[in-house]
């Protein structure tokens, strides 16, 4: 839905960002009877939940854990297919002196996976709130406090529209450092809050995720779990990413970027490492997917590699509404519960909705 707005369009709340935090917040507000507009710069919902359409394998968030009640409850209520992370078999270790096989798998832990991709959660959340107006390809550039309302301005969309809807509250469901770099606030945010947002890292924002897809999980046949730790690289850790029953069969790993000038890892580097760890068959995947999250401008701001103040995650100052209580900042990074996880994103979205509703009731 990408129509232009009329000057009279006033919503109770505008939510900026249709990732898990934004969708969770919007659904809670719609359920409470609010009129809600969700503005998303991408052409899809989900944010850092991104799944390859051909295989359903995840290029972003992949896991959830048994001790996370919020996401487990959402999965159950939305009837989302899941399966358990494969654990059985030995692991591999790669060090400067070579490769060795470890007895058992001390790397992986019991966790859950989304059987048809993590973005199935985002799509289900979107479908669960038909009363919300979700507009894609609308990137917010300005947020202004005007008398008793907030004015949210977006860049020109693909269809040539420029939107300036009004609302009583705005929820910024974005990584804080992305929001402060990409949005102009009038009046400006306090120096203390702006600085906190500037230095807060984007969870996995500087990481490249690699997925190698095979015809069968050959490592399992060899008694391996698919897990590996490397002190050589480029992938520092590797895990089995296969679907239910091993189909589709896949391995995935993470490549960290140390500097803004460091180029994306090459297929040759990945295949060489997989061959070293798992044998020649690992060097011949059916598909090799490489996704550098530094190249996602609606997730990672310029210089994302340099952000390292992880102690800011869950900082109580994120929970204090700005602009006279009408602007709320919420993301997995702001959550004091499971920051960086999908669980943290859900918690942040629910808390943001509660803050809005408390403000309205008071």
SULHU-V159133 format. One record per helix or strand. SS is the DSSP state (H for helix, E for strand). FROM is the first residue (numbers start at 1). LEN is the number of residues. If there is no record, write none. Layout:
ss=SS from=FROM len=LEN
ss=SS from=FROM len=LEN
This chain:
ss=E from=10 len=7
ss=H from=20 len=12
ss=E from=36 len=4
ss=E from=51 len=1
ss=E from=58 len=1
ss=E from=63 len=2
ss=H from=69 len=10
ss=E from=82 len=3
ss=E from=90 len=6
ss=E from=98 len=4
ss=E from=112 len=3
ss=H from=119 len=9
ss=E from=133 len=3
ss=E from=140 len=7
ss=E from=149 len=6
ss=E from=164 len=9
ss=H from=176 len=7
ss=E from=184 len=3
ss=H from=191 len=9
ss=E from=207 len=8
ss=H from=218 len=4
ss=E from=224 len=7
ss=E from=237 len=4
ss=H from=244 len=3
ss=E from=249 len=8
ss=H from=267 len=12
ss=H from=280 len=4
ss=E from=287 len=6
ss=H from=293 len=3
ss=H from=304 len=3
ss=H from=310 len=3
ss=H from=316 len=4
ss=E from=322 len=1
ss=E from=327 len=3
ss=H from=332 len=3
ss=H from=342 len=20
